[in-house]
Amino acid sequence: YLKAKAQVPLLTGDNMPEVKSIFREVLPKQGQLAMEDVPTLVLCKPKLLPLKSVTLEKLEKMQMEAQEAIKQQELASRQTQ
């Protein structure tokens, strides 16, 4: 419950009067008092992200397999010579 106490004229930069009400809080003596629930931030656990993406790991694996295959072919060609 808010009760208007007085109206105070204010002057702005253009010298136009502006009326502003000053409110004083009044609590009821009987009955229920309602409170407004204000949402607050809830912190959650941080999600761990991989340092390398799955695609990058697959590409690196394919590259290593290709290099191993080339080495095996070179060894096989040296042995046949």
N, CA, C and O atoms as CSV, one atom per row, in Angstrom:
chain,resi,resn,atom,element,x,y,z
A,1,TYR,N,N,0.834,-1.176,0.000
A,1,TYR,CA,C,0.000,0.000,0.000
A,1,TYR,C,C,0.878,1.238,0.000
A,1,TYR,O,O,1.798,1.362,0.809
A,2,LEU,N,N,0.594,2.126,-0.889
A,2,LEU,CA,C,1.339,3.375,-0.949
A,2,LEU,C,C,0.360,4.530,-0.798
A,2,LEU,O,O,-0.740,4.496,-1.350
A,3,LYS,N,N,0.748,5.513,-0.079
A,3,LYS,CA,C,-0.116,6.660,0.172
A,3,LYS,C,C,0.613,7.915,-0.298
A,3,LYS,O,O,1.760,8.149,0.084
A,4,ALA,N,N,-0.046,8.717,-1.123
A,4,ALA,CA,C,0.578,9.941,-1.608
A,4,ALA,C,C,0.658,10.944,-0.475
A,4,ALA,O,O,-0.332,11.201,0.211
A,5,LYS,N,N,1.832,11.506,-0.282
A,5,LYS,CA,C,2.034,12.467,0.803
A,5,LYS,C,C,1.833,13.887,0.308
A,5,LYS,O,O,1.051,14.642,0.886
A,6,ALA,N,N,2.519,14.253,-0.740
A,6,ALA,CA,C,2.413,15.617,-1.247
A,6,ALA,C,C,2.874,15.643,-2.686
A,6,ALA,O,O,3.524,14.713,-3.164
A,7,GLN,N,N,2.537,16.696,-3.355
A,7,GLN,CA,C,3.014,16.890,-4.709
A,7,GLN,C,C,3.959,18.072,-4.702
A,7,GLN,O,O,3.612,19.160,-4.242
A,8,VAL,N,N,5.160,17.846,-5.218
A,8,VAL,CA,C,6.193,18.874,-5.195
A,8,VAL,C,C,6.482,19.294,-6.627
A,8,VAL,O,O,6.854,18.450,-7.442
A,9,PRO,N,N,6.321,20.589,-6.968
A,9,PRO,CA,C,6.655,21.016,-8.334
A,9,PRO,C,C,8.167,21.091,-8.509
A,9,PRO,O,O,8.883,21.598,-7.646
A,10,LEU,N,N,8.632,20.581,-9.631
A,10,LEU,CA,C,10.056,20.624,-9.962
A,10,LEU,C,C,10.236,21.414,-11.244
A,10,LEU,O,O,9.356,21.412,-12.105
A,11,LEU,N,N,11.356,22.083,-11.378
A,11,LEU,CA,C,11.661,22.816,-12.597
A,11,LEU,C,C,12.692,22.031,-13.391
A,11,LEU,O,O,13.710,21.594,-12.855
A,12,THR,N,N,12.412,21.859,-14.676
A,12,THR,CA,C,13.354,21.155,-15.538
A,12,THR,C,C,14.230,22.172,-16.248
A,12,THR,O,O,14.128,23.371,-15.988
A,13,GLY,N,N,15.086,21.703,-17.139
A,13,GLY,CA,C,16.002,22.582,-17.852
A,13,GLY,C,C,15.286,23.623,-18.699
A,13,GLY,O,O,15.816,24.711,-18.926
A,14,ASP,N,N,14.082,23.297,-19.168
A,14,ASP,CA,C,13.324,24.237,-19.996
A,14,ASP,C,C,12.421,25.129,-19.147
A,14,ASP,O,O,11.567,25.829,-19.692
A,15,ASN,N,N,12.591,25.119,-17.828
A,15,ASN,CA,C,11.769,25.882,-16.886
A,15,ASN,C,C,10.294,25.511,-16.960
A,15,ASN,O,O,9.422,26.337,-16.691
A,16,MET,N,N,10.023,24.264,-17.328
A,16,MET,CA,C,8.644,23.780,-17.333
A,16,MET,C,C,8.410,23.058,-16.025
A,16,MET,O,O,9.177,22.162,-15.672
A,17,PRO,N,N,7.375,23.425,-15.299
A,17,PRO,CA,C,7.124,22.753,-14.023
A,17,PRO,C,C,6.707,21.309,-14.252
A,17,PRO,O,O,5.901,21.013,-15.134
A,18,GLU,N,N,7.260,20.426,-13.453
A,18,GLU,CA,C,6.928,19.000,-13.516
A,18,GLU,C,C,6.449,18.600,-12.132
A,18,GLU,O,O,7.097,18.916,-11.135
A,19,VAL,N,N,5.330,17.914,-12.064
A,19,VAL,CA,C,4.765,17.528,-10.776
A,19,VAL,C,C,5.222,16.116,-10.465
A,19,VAL,O,O,5.042,15.207,-11.275
A,20,LYS,N,N,5.816,15.928,-9.286
A,20,LYS,CA,C,6.296,14.617,-8.865
A,20,LYS,C,C,5.681,14.310,-7.505
A,20,LYS,O,O,5.751,15.129,-6.588
A,21,SER,N,N,5.085,13.140,-7.377
A,21,SER,CA,C,4.482,12.740,-6.109
A,21,SER,C,C,5.518,12.045,-5.249
A,21,SER,O,O,6.331,11.266,-5.747
A,22,ILE,N,N,5.485,12.325,-3.979
A,22,ILE,CA,C,6.351,11.646,-3.026
A,22,ILE,C,C,5.481,10.625,-2.296
A,22,ILE,O,O,4.475,10.987,-1.686
A,23,PHE,N,N,5.867,9.359,-2.357
A,23,PHE,CA,C,5.079,8.293,-1.753
A,23,PHE,C,C,5.725,7.821,-0.464
A,23,PHE,O,O,6.947,7.729,-0.347
A,24,ARG,N,N,4.870,7.526,0.492
A,24,ARG,CA,C,5.317,6.981,1.764
A,24,ARG,C,C,4.698,5.594,1.900
A,24,ARG,O,O,3.508,5.415,1.639
A,25,GLU,N,N,5.495,4.624,2.303
A,25,GLU,CA,C,5.020,3.248,2.419
A,25,GLU,C,C,4.167,3.101,3.670
A,25,GLU,O,O,4.557,3.525,4.758
A,26,VAL,N,N,2.986,2.488,3.497
A,26,VAL,CA,C,2.081,2.246,4.621
A,26,VAL,C,C,1.806,0.751,4.673
A,26,VAL,O,O,1.323,0.178,3.697
A,27,LEU,N,N,2.110,0.109,5.806
A,27,LEU,CA,C,1.871,-1.320,5.964
A,27,LEU,C,C,0.527,-1.533,6.645
A,27,LEU,O,O,0.201,-0.814,7.589
A,28,PRO,N,N,-0.270,-2.512,6.186
A,28,PRO,CA,C,-1.567,-2.770,6.825
A,28,PRO,C,C,-1.376,-3.389,8.208
A,28,PRO,O,O,-0.439,-4.153,8.437
A,29,LYS,N,N,-2.279,-3.047,9.120
A,29,LYS,CA,C,-2.200,-3.595,10.480
A,29,LYS,C,C,-2.919,-4.929,10.573
A,29,LYS,O,O,-2.628,-5.719,11.471
A,30,GLN,N,N,-3.847,-5.200,9.672
A,30,GLN,CA,C,-4.564,-6.470,9.651
A,30,GLN,C,C,-4.541,-7.016,8.229
A,30,GLN,O,O,-4.372,-6.271,7.264
A,31,GLY,N,N,-4.713,-8.321,8.119
A,31,GLY,CA,C,-4.764,-8.943,6.809
A,31,GLY,C,C,-3.406,-9.481,6.386
A,31,GLY,O,O,-2.432,-9.462,7.140
A,32,GLN,N,N,-3.383,-9.954,5.171
A,32,GLN,CA,C,-2.160,-10.562,4.648
A,32,GLN,C,C,-1.305,-9.516,3.942
A,32,GLN,O,O,-1.812,-8.570,3.339
A,33,LEU,N,N,-0.024,-9.713,4.034
A,33,LEU,CA,C,0.919,-8.841,3.350
A,33,LEU,C,C,1.498,-9.617,2.170
A,33,LEU,O,O,2.099,-10.675,2.360
A,34,ALA,N,N,1.325,-9.107,0.969
A,34,ALA,CA,C,1.815,-9.787,-0.228
A,34,ALA,C,C,3.217,-9.294,-0.549
A,34,ALA,O,O,3.506,-8.100,-0.463
A,35,MET,N,N,4.080,-10.230,-0.918
A,35,MET,CA,C,5.442,-9.876,-1.314
A,35,MET,C,C,5.653,-10.310,-2.752
A,35,MET,O,O,5.154,-11.352,-3.176
A,36,GLU,N,N,6.385,-9.514,-3.490
A,36,GLU,CA,C,6.682,-9.843,-4.876
A,36,GLU,C,C,7.930,-10.712,-4.920
A,36,GLU,O,O,8.962,-10.369,-4.342
A,37,ASP,N,N,7.823,-11.845,-5.615
A,37,ASP,CA,C,8.962,-12.751,-5.744
A,37,ASP,C,C,9.831,-12.269,-6.896
A,37,ASP,O,O,9.376,-12.193,-8.037
A,38,VAL,N,N,11.058,-11.951,-6.600
A,38,VAL,CA,C,11.982,-11.445,-7.612
A,38,VAL,C,C,12.863,-12.597,-8.082
A,38,VAL,O,O,13.536,-13.229,-7.268
A,39,PRO,N,N,12.868,-12.880,-9.389
A,39,PRO,CA,C,13.726,-13.968,-9.877
A,39,PRO,C,C,15.201,-13.609,-9.716
A,39,PRO,O,O,15.608,-12.469,-9.938
A,40,THR,N,N,15.976,-14.591,-9.330
A,40,THR,CA,C,17.409,-14.384,-9.148
A,40,THR,C,C,18.175,-15.328,-10.067
A,40,THR,O,O,17.627,-16.316,-10.555
A,41,LEU,N,N,19.424,-15.018,-10.292
A,41,LEU,CA,C,20.263,-15.863,-11.131
A,41,LEU,C,C,20.651,-17.128,-10.379
A,41,LEU,O,O,20.969,-17.083,-9.191
A,42,VAL,N,N,20.622,-18.246,-11.074
A,42,VAL,CA,C,21.032,-19.520,-10.493
A,42,VAL,C,C,22.266,-19.978,-11.255
A,42,VAL,O,O,22.234,-20.133,-12.476
A,43,LEU,N,N,23.342,-20.192,-10.528
A,43,LEU,CA,C,24.577,-20.629,-11.167
A,43,LEU,C,C,24.568,-22.146,-11.318
A,43,LEU,O,O,24.200,-22.866,-10.390
A,44,CYS,N,N,24.969,-22.621,-12.479
A,44,CYS,CA,C,25.023,-24.059,-12.708
A,44,CYS,C,C,26.478,-24.466,-12.938
A,44,CYS,O,O,27.360,-23.624,-13.107
A,45,LYS,N,N,26.700,-25.767,-12.940
A,45,LYS,CA,C,28.053,-26.283,-13.133
A,45,LYS,C,C,28.543,-25.923,-14.534
A,45,LYS,O,O,27.768,-25.974,-15.489
A,46,PRO,N,N,29.806,-25.564,-14.667
A,46,PRO,CA,C,30.322,-25.272,-16.008
A,46,PRO,C,C,30.426,-26.554,-16.828
A,46,PRO,O,O,30.772,-27.613,-16.306
A,47,LYS,N,N,30.126,-26.444,-18.094
A,47,LYS,CA,C,30.215,-27.601,-18.976
A,47,LYS,C,C,31.620,-27.649,-19.555
A,47,LYS,O,O,32.115,-26.662,-20.099
A,48,LEU,N,N,32.253,-28.803,-19.432
A,48,LEU,CA,C,33.611,-28.965,-19.948
A,48,LEU,C,C,33.546,-29.239,-21.445
A,48,LEU,O,O,32.861,-30.159,-21.892
A,49,LEU,N,N,34.255,-28.444,-22.196
A,49,LEU,CA,C,34.302,-28.625,-23.635
A,49,LEU,C,C,35.614,-29.306,-24.001
A,49,LEU,O,O,36.647,-29.017,-23.397
A,50,PRO,N,N,35.589,-30.205,-24.979
A,50,PRO,CA,C,36.838,-30.863,-25.379
A,50,PRO,C,C,37.784,-29.857,-26.019
A,50,PRO,O,O,37.352,-28.895,-26.654
A,51,LEU,N,N,39.083,-30.095,-25.841
A,51,LEU,CA,C,40.067,-29.203,-26.445
A,51,LEU,C,C,40.094,-29.353,-27.959
A,51,LEU,O,O,40.367,-28.395,-28.683
A,52,LYS,N,N,39.807,-30.561,-28.429
A,52,LYS,CA,C,39.754,-30.805,-29.868
A,52,LYS,C,C,38.356,-31.296,-30.209
A,52,LYS,O,O,37.743,-32.042,-29.446
A,53,SER,N,N,37.870,-30.877,-31.346
A,53,SER,CA,C,36.553,-31.331,-31.765
A,53,SER,C,C,36.650,-32.767,-32.281
A,53,SER,O,O,37.734,-33.251,-32.605
A,54,VAL,N,N,35.528,-33.420,-32.351
A,54,VAL,CA,C,35.484,-34.810,-32.820
A,54,VAL,C,C,35.959,-34.879,-34.268
A,54,VAL,O,O,36.673,-35.806,-34.649
A,55,THR,N,N,35.564,-33.906,-35.061
A,55,THR,CA,C,35.970,-33.891,-36.471
A,55,THR,C,C,37.478,-33.747,-36.602
A,55,THR,O,O,38.100,-34.426,-37.419
A,56,LEU,N,N,38.069,-32.866,-35.801
A,56,LEU,CA,C,39.521,-32.680,-35.852
A,56,LEU,C,C,40.240,-33.960,-35.441
A,56,LEU,O,O,41.253,-34.319,-36.042
A,57,GLU,N,N,39.733,-34.649,-34.429
A,57,GLU,CA,C,40.348,-35.914,-34.008
A,57,GLU,C,C,40.265,-36.955,-35.122
A,57,GLU,O,O,41.218,-37.700,-35.346
A,58,LYS,N,N,39.126,-37.011,-35.824
A,58,LYS,CA,C,38.984,-37.957,-36.932
A,58,LYS,C,C,39.974,-37.634,-38.047
A,58,LYS,O,O,40.596,-38.536,-38.609
A,59,LEU,N,N,40.121,-36.350,-38.367
A,59,LEU,CA,C,41.066,-35.964,-39.419
A,59,LEU,C,C,42.497,-36.314,-39.036
A,59,LEU,O,O,43.260,-36.805,-39.869
A,60,GLU,N,N,42.867,-36.066,-37.785
A,60,GLU,CA,C,44.220,-36.412,-37.334
A,60,GLU,C,C,44.446,-37.918,-37.391
A,60,GLU,O,O,45.526,-38.370,-37.772
A,61,LYS,N,N,43.438,-38.694,-37.017
A,61,LYS,CA,C,43.556,-40.153,-37.061
A,61,LYS,C,C,43.732,-40.628,-38.504
A,61,LYS,O,O,44.560,-41.495,-38.780
A,62,MET,N,N,42.948,-40.054,-39.423
A,62,MET,CA,C,43.072,-40.430,-40.835
A,62,MET,C,C,44.453,-40.066,-41.373
A,62,MET,O,O,45.036,-40.827,-42.145
A,63,GLN,N,N,44.978,-38.912,-40.972
A,63,GLN,CA,C,46.296,-38.483,-41.431
A,63,GLN,C,C,47.381,-39.425,-40.904
A,63,GLN,O,O,48.293,-39.789,-41.647
A,64,MET,N,N,47.293,-39.822,-39.633
A,64,MET,CA,C,48.280,-40.744,-39.061
A,64,MET,C,C,48.220,-42.097,-39.756
A,64,MET,O,O,49.257,-42.699,-40.033
A,65,GLU,N,N,47.003,-42.582,-40.041
A,65,GLU,CA,C,46.866,-43.867,-40.734
A,65,GLU,C,C,47.461,-43.786,-42.139
A,65,GLU,O,O,48.097,-44.733,-42.603
A,66,ALA,N,N,47.253,-42.654,-42.817
A,66,ALA,CA,C,47.813,-42.495,-44.168
A,66,ALA,C,C,49.337,-42.465,-44.110
A,66,ALA,O,O,49.994,-43.062,-44.963
A,67,GLN,N,N,49.913,-41.779,-43.114
A,67,GLN,CA,C,51.371,-41.736,-42.984
A,67,GLN,C,C,51.931,-43.122,-42.680
A,67,GLN,O,O,52.979,-43.489,-43.213
A,68,GLU,N,N,51.260,-43.893,-41.841
A,68,GLU,CA,C,51.714,-45.257,-41.542
A,68,GLU,C,C,51.649,-46.129,-42.786
A,68,GLU,O,O,52.546,-46.937,-43.028
A,69,ALA,N,N,50.588,-45.970,-43.579
A,69,ALA,CA,C,50.464,-46.756,-44.810
A,69,ALA,C,C,51.595,-46.411,-45.777
A,69,ALA,O,O,52.138,-47.300,-46.433
A,70,ILE,N,N,51.954,-45.134,-45.873
A,70,ILE,CA,C,53.056,-44.717,-46.759
A,70,ILE,C,C,54.376,-45.310,-46.269
A,70,ILE,O,O,55.177,-45.771,-47.083
A,71,LYS,N,N,54.618,-45.308,-44.965
A,71,LYS,CA,C,55.849,-45.884,-44.411
A,71,LYS,C,C,55.920,-47.374,-44.708
A,71,LYS,O,O,56.982,-47.883,-45.068
A,72,GLN,N,N,54.805,-48.078,-44.562
A,72,GLN,CA,C,54.791,-49.518,-44.835
A,72,GLN,C,C,55.063,-49.787,-46.310
A,72,GLN,O,O,55.768,-50.736,-46.652
A,73,GLN,N,N,54.503,-48.952,-47.183
A,73,GLN,CA,C,54.754,-49.127,-48.618
A,73,GLN,C,C,56.229,-48.874,-48.941
A,73,GLN,O,O,56.820,-49.584,-49.755
A,74,GLU,N,N,56.824,-47.853,-48.297
A,74,GLU,CA,C,58.242,-47.569,-48.537
A,74,GLU,C,C,59.112,-48.727,-48.044
A,74,GLU,O,O,60.068,-49.112,-48.716
A,75,LEU,N,N,58.785,-49.284,-46.872
A,75,LEU,CA,C,59.546,-50.430,-46.358
A,75,LEU,C,C,59.396,-51.639,-47.279
A,75,LEU,O,O,60.365,-52.352,-47.541
A,76,ALA,N,N,58.191,-51.862,-47.761
A,76,ALA,CA,C,57.959,-52.999,-48.656
A,76,ALA,C,C,58.709,-52.810,-49.968
A,76,ALA,O,O,59.248,-53.772,-50.514
A,77,SER,N,N,58.752,-51.584,-50.482
A,77,SER,CA,C,59.455,-51.343,-51.754
A,77,SER,C,C,60.968,-51.466,-51.564
A,77,SER,O,O,61.653,-51.887,-52.496
A,78,ARG,N,N,61.511,-51.120,-50.410
A,78,ARG,CA,C,62.945,-51.263,-50.142
A,78,ARG,C,C,63.327,-52.742,-50.015
A,78,ARG,O,O,64.402,-53.150,-50.455
A,79,GLN,N,N,62.456,-53.528,-49.423
A,79,GLN,CA,C,62.760,-54.949,-49.241
A,79,GLN,C,C,62.740,-55.688,-50.576
A,79,GLN,O,O,63.492,-56.644,-50.763
A,80,THR,N,N,61.899,-55.262,-51.491
A,80,THR,CA,C,61.831,-55.938,-52.792
A,80,THR,C,C,62.999,-55.538,-53.684
A,80,THR,O,O,63.288,-56.252,-54.644
A,81,GLN,N,N,63.669,-54.450,-53.416
A,81,GLN,CA,C,64.784,-54.012,-54.267
A,81,GLN,C,C,65.977,-54.792,-53.954
A,81,GLN,O,O,67.029,-54.581,-54.559
